[in-house]
Amino acid sequence: MKVVVIGAGLGGLSAAAQLVARGHEVTIVERDAIPGGRAGMVESNGFRLDNGPTVMTMPNLLEDVFNAVGTEMRDYVTIKKVDPMYRAVYADGSELNVVHGRQEMAEEISRFSNKIEAASFLKFCTWLEKLYKAEMGSFIDTNFNSPLDLVKPWRAGLQLVKMGGFTKLDKKIGSFFKDERLQRIFSFQSMYAGLAPYEALSIYAVITYMDSVEGVYFPEGGMHSMASGLANALTDKGVTIRYNAPVTRILRSSGTNGAVTGVEVGGNERIAADAVVCNPDLPVAYRTLLGGVEAPRVARRGKYSPSCVLWIAGVKGLPPANAAHHNIHFGHDWNGSFKALIEDGVRMPDPSVLVTLHSLDTKGLAPEGDSSLYVLEPTPNLDGKIDWSRERDRIVGDIKNRVASLGYPTDVVVERVYDPLDWEAMGMERGTPFALAHTFFQTGPFRPNNVDKKVPGLVFVGSSTLPGVGVPMVLVSGKLAAERVDEYAKSRR
Ligand SMILES: Cc1cc2nc3c(=O)[nH]c(=O)nc-3n(C[C@H](O)[C@H](O)[C@H](O)COP(=O)(O)OP(=O)(O)OC[C@H]3O[C@@H](n4cnc5c(N)ncnc54)[C@H](O)[C@@H]3O)c2cc1C
């Protein structure tokens, strides 16, 4: 079939690759001048600054996408380990390095805390691995047609129940570790799913598996290289990618009804297609491209993940000697911080902040002797109580002062700031780049589905549909979308 993919985000690129693998004729239509979407890149004054995802996990999933089109990842992007994966700095001044290798990490925990906690870490890894295996095939890498599909893989479901997958994450992590600092470093990942450790179910510890056990990686040339590499591989395989081409409407056989027939670009040009794969944020796509079709209730009324302020900068000078690629500076408070962020909709009183130094161990991202800074503070999304048009400068000023006081160089050559209003202007619902939170009832069969009976031939891909948020998940979503296109093709025969 002839398929148009709207958007060259990682989800759209993955879908395109999986569609090519299935023999479809694919055109990608992207509004921006470069691929990647949220995994973007700012190039200026000799700096290459990533402005999206920073923690790369599960490179095998990216490799699968390259392999799907008969290419090798290593020919397009070089992925290397980030070790230590994180440097965790606690409010009491203690520091823990999260390192690759279970034994190596156990030794680090023994140094940092004690031998009992180190032994617990090894048991924790075994538990996480089992959890991942139970979830991946049956609940993550799968399409859902109804909530009943949740009980079909009953063996895996039963295993998750037995493993305590439906208890609260903080309690489960607490059953492995007594040291509160270790509880933090192995549970903060629930924030990637938009949830506090005290509200998330233990099944979301699968994210901790993906980073702390499977490891954190970094593509040479920056995170954006994942997207530019994929786009190059697709182009080499004959896929047309049209940039600077905003889709203004999804065309249907009879006005606002019937099967999709293609897309309208820039308000006048039409590209015909038998199926359309849609990568823009799902609620925004319903509002802006599907004139009149109502988005699923959960997308309209659901609970969206917290957002963030991101400050990226090219700065003069080098970071302190003990700095790592990813540095998490925890505030004093823990549950109170999540409550502020998620329940009260206000800034964390004592914010934890992520400082990533992409240029620390990768050449070519900053001029010799200079550094790239990537600083992210989680904040409420636009459902919260912060008036960003008034508060932005103060909050950004605070973040910069904090980063300087932590010893990082802050003599700025080039910089960009993104706050929730910026994310919203870039097409992200409620001003969050992290889509609907992964509460149980917004996950799997309860998340906005990648197909909608009302619009035959339209398939969604990306973080606002199945399976969910983050680079590994959106890469998987491409495969799920391609399966849906195949189902549609079959239904038309
Ligand atoms: C600051 C930040 C930090 C993050 N940190 C991490 C992390 O550390 N690890 C991790 O795994 N994930 C992280 N994420 C999340 C991850 O980046 C996203 O989940 C993922 O990149 C989303 O990909 P996507 O394909 O769903 O959407 P997008 O990347 O948003 O792709 C959508 C594409 O559609 C295009 N588009 C939109 N409208 C139109 C239109 N009308 N016509 C044509 N094209 C259109 C857009 O330009 C874009 O290219 C982070 C995200 C951000 C922003």
The ligand as an SDF file (V2000), in Angstrom:
LIG
                    3D

 53 58  0  0  0  0  0  0  0  0999 V2000
   13.3460   17.4920   27.3690 C   0  0  0  0  0  0  0  0  0  0  0  0
   13.0350   16.0540   27.0960 C   0  0  0  0  0  0  0  0  0  0  0  0
   13.7180   15.0610   27.7890 C   0  0  0  0  0  0  0  0  0  0  0  0
   13.4370   13.7180   27.5230 C   0  0  0  0  0  0  0  0  0  0  0  0
   14.2130   12.7630   28.1280 N   0  0  0  0  0  0  0  0  0  0  0  0
   14.1170   11.4810   27.7020 C   0  0  0  0  0  0  0  0  0  0  0  0
   15.1190   10.5490   28.0660 C   0  0  0  0  0  0  0  0  0  0  0  0
   16.0810   10.8900   28.7240 O   0  0  0  0  0  0  0  0  0  0  0  0
   14.9800    9.2680   27.6250 N   0  0  0  0  0  0  0  0  0  0  0  0
   13.9390    8.8760   26.8330 C   0  0  0  0  0  0  0  0  0  0  0  0
   13.8690    7.6940   26.4530 O   0  0  0  0  0  0  0  0  0  0  0  0
   12.9820    9.7680   26.4590 N   0  0  0  0  0  0  0  0  0  0  0  0
   13.0630   11.0520   26.8550 C   0  0  0  0  0  0  0  0  0  0  0  0
   12.1760   11.9900   26.4150 N   0  0  0  0  0  0  0  0  0  0  0  0
   10.9530   11.5420   25.7190 C   0  0  0  0  0  0  0  0  0  0  0  0
   11.2230   11.1830   24.2680 C   0  0  0  0  0  0  0  0  0  0  0  0
   12.0170   12.1600   23.6840 O   0  0  0  0  0  0  0  0  0  0  0  0
    9.8820   11.1140   23.5410 C   0  0  0  0  0  0  0  0  0  0  0  0
    9.0110   10.1890   24.1800 O   0  0  0  0  0  0  0  0  0  0  0  0
   10.0350   10.7010   22.0840 C   0  0  0  0  0  0  0  0  0  0  0  0
   11.1320   11.3170   21.4530 O   0  0  0  0  0  0  0  0  0  0  0  0
    8.7470   11.0840   21.3760 C   0  0  0  0  0  0  0  0  0  0  0  0
    8.8390   10.6810   20.0370 O   0  0  0  0  0  0  0  0  0  0  0  0
    7.5470   10.7470   19.1220 P   0  0  0  0  0  0  0  0  0  0  0  0
    7.9390   10.1600   17.8230 O   0  0  0  0  0  0  0  0  0  0  0  0
    6.4010   10.1680   19.8380 O   0  0  0  0  0  0  0  0  0  0  0  0
    7.1670   12.2900   18.9940 O   0  0  0  0  0  0  0  0  0  0  0  0
    7.9330   13.5440   18.3260 P   0  0  0  0  0  0  0  0  0  0  0  0
    9.3890   13.4250   18.5170 O   0  0  0  0  0  0  0  0  0  0  0  0
    7.2740   14.7500   18.9040 O   0  0  0  0  0  0  0  0  0  0  0  0
    7.5970   13.4010   16.7950 O   0  0  0  0  0  0  0  0  0  0  0  0
    6.4870   13.9860   16.1840 C   0  0  0  0  0  0  0  0  0  0  0  0
    6.9270   14.5360   14.8460 C   0  0  0  0  0  0  0  0  0  0  0  0
    5.7930   15.0050   14.1310 O   0  0  0  0  0  0  0  0  0  0  0  0
    6.1230   16.2590   13.5310 C   0  0  0  0  0  0  0  0  0  0  0  0
    4.8720   16.9820   13.3020 N   0  0  0  0  0  0  0  0  0  0  0  0
    4.0070   17.4660   14.2190 C   0  0  0  0  0  0  0  0  0  0  0  0
    2.9440   18.0400   13.6200 N   0  0  0  0  0  0  0  0  0  0  0  0
    3.1530   17.9030   12.2830 C   0  0  0  0  0  0  0  0  0  0  0  0
    2.4060   18.2730   11.1400 C   0  0  0  0  0  0  0  0  0  0  0  0
    1.2370   18.8940   11.2480 N   0  0  0  0  0  0  0  0  0  0  0  0
    2.9150   17.9900    9.9050 N   0  0  0  0  0  0  0  0  0  0  0  0
    4.0980   17.3380    9.7710 C   0  0  0  0  0  0  0  0  0  0  0  0
    4.8510   16.9540   10.8440 N   0  0  0  0  0  0  0  0  0  0  0  0
    4.3740   17.2300   12.0760 C   0  0  0  0  0  0  0  0  0  0  0  0
    7.0210   16.9180   14.5430 C   0  0  0  0  0  0  0  0  0  0  0  0
    7.7780   17.9710   13.9980 O   0  0  0  0  0  0  0  0  0  0  0  0
    7.8660   15.7180   14.9810 C   0  0  0  0  0  0  0  0  0  0  0  0
    8.9920   15.5480   14.1510 O   0  0  0  0  0  0  0  0  0  0  0  0
   12.4250   13.3550   26.6040 C   0  0  0  0  0  0  0  0  0  0  0  0
   11.7440   14.3540   25.9100 C   0  0  0  0  0  0  0  0  0  0  0  0
   12.0640   15.6960   26.1230 C   0  0  0  0  0  0  0  0  0  0  0  0
   11.4070   16.7530   25.2910 C   0  0  0  0  0  0  0  0  0  0  0  0
  1  2  1  0
  2  3  1  0
  2 52  2  0
  3  4  2  0
  4  5  1  0
  4 50  1  0
  5  6  2  0
  6  7  1  0
  6 13  1  0
  7  8  2  0
  7  9  1  0
  9 10  1  0
 10 11  2  0
 10 12  1  0
 12 13  2  0
 13 14  1  0
 14 15  1  0
 14 50  1  0
 15 16  1  0
 16 17  1  0
 16 18  1  0
 18 19  1  0
 18 20  1  0
 20 21  1  0
 20 22  1  0
 22 23  1  0
 23 24  1  0
 24 25  2  0
 24 26  1  0
 24 27  1  0
 27 28  1  0
 28 29  2  0
 28 30  1  0
 28 31  1  0
 31 32  1  0
 32 33  1  0
 33 34  1  0
 33 48  1  0
 34 35  1  0
 35 36  1  0
 35 46  1  0
 36 37  1  0
 36 45  1  0
 37 38  2  0
 38 39  1  0
 39 40  1  0
 39 45  2  0
 40 41  1  0
 40 42  2  0
 42 43  1  0
 43 44  2  0
 44 45  1  0
 46 47  1  0
 46 48  1  0
 48 49  1  0
 50 51  2  0
 51 52  1  0
 52 53  1  0
M  END
$$$$
